[in-house]
Structure formats: structure tokens, C-alpha cells
Amino acid sequence: MSDDNSTAAPPDGKSPYRLLTGKDDHHFCQRVSEALEQGWRLYGSPAITFNGEYCVVAQAVIWKDAAH
């Protein structure tokens, strides 16, 4: 089964691997959720660190059709 939005390559010429990073807040969670809705898949565990001012989080994602 295929749909019209299915493509072998990631959208907008993006690499099949992305590392989303940002301040640990609602906006970061929304960015990850939007990536999942677009067809990206979580890759590995999230990471978190403190930069002296606030927590910074990271989550790797891979395109749904990327070889793994």
C-alpha cells in the first residue's frame, strides 16, 4: 500500500539523518512530534545536558525509508 505523500527521499532535500536539538521545553517536544508526523522515526535515545543556564536536549531521527 502506498500513499501520495510517500517518497524515498526526505522532504526539502534534507539528509536522511537529523539531530534535533534545543531547550528542553514544549517547543522542542512539538518539533519532535512534527518530525514524527512527517514520517521521521526516532533513532536511539534522547540526550540531555545542562549548559549552565538551562537544559539542552537532543533526539536523533531518521527518514522512514532510510536503510539502517
Secondary structure, DSSP 8 states (H G I E B T S, - for coil): ---TT--SS-GGG--SEEEEEEESSHHHHHHHHHHHHHTEEEEEEEEEEE-SSSEEEEEEEEETT---
